[in-house]
């Protein structure tokens, strides 16, 4: 490959990538609404019906997992350019998913239910804040800060009310930024 | 006119020169990894000795030693800022990854201690150690960091089921796997590259 060819490729890639804001907000909205509904439903089951199996509601999240796999595979097929930013954000969220699985698994096995939500909230803040600064999208980084603030509050809150804090966290960190991302994507594309 | 004389070869040379100038020696030479790796190794080993029943009781909190590392890091950051003419996108991403890590550790240790959930702090630290390490490894395409981060996560799972003062040693081991060993590998690779550049190979 000659120097002119390599420069042409660099220029072309930059031009193709810089005109497209690739974050549609779909996954933020999917997971935001899914967790929000699960939290509120579990809170109602616990508070008003004293249901001992209220945690079963979380099995619904498998629907979101299946949809996400379908969505990611479809996106990979149609996506022409995968930017460096896309790649970094991908690593950040992959790391988060692994850590969330580990922490929920070990805390359930240790019967430490009251510690799950504060720990999960600390973890929610990490990819949300990082995605915000990487994408230079302030609502996400603010959402990350709110998660950390609510993580501290959750440490001093009884389990059932922690669910409301979790719902508030996903609303601030994923649902609101998700809609804002969607409108930004529509405007720029 | 200037543009006409600036050939494609010159452009590529300029890009290469800019990349070299923007290199972050603190991360890329392994200095940061070694500094924090050894700090954690020493602090958590001392904490283990201090917590061992019938063992030596230290007259100070071993984690206060981290202040020295913070001062050293501040010194290196200042020194690097003096000769570095540009910063890369990666520098910025790295900076935020470590800020995020620092905030998470701070929240967990302070709030965890106040809320009396201290037993989860050490395993959670191992989980958090793994996050920036794996992300850095993936971004830098440097496998030892990725492996070190995964070892931290495995140690985290082990530490949750092995609730004892010995968990301090798990954290010390995690910092060796995540930072000390990768730090030495990064350093030797960095020195080799430096030699190659000096001899024009």
Interface residues (C-beta under 8 A of the other chain):
Chain A: X3 X4 X6 X7 X84 X88 X91 X92 X95 X96 X98 X99 X102 X103 X105 X106 X107 X109 X110 X112 X114 X115 X118 X119 X122 X123 X125 X126 X129 X130 X133 X134 X144 X148 X151 X152 X155 X156
Chain B: X8 X9 X11 X12 X89 X92 X93 X96 X97 X100 X101 X103 X104 X107 X108 X111 X112 X114 X115 X117 X120 X123 X124 X127 X130 X131 X134 X135 X138 X139 X149 X153 X156 X157 X160 X161
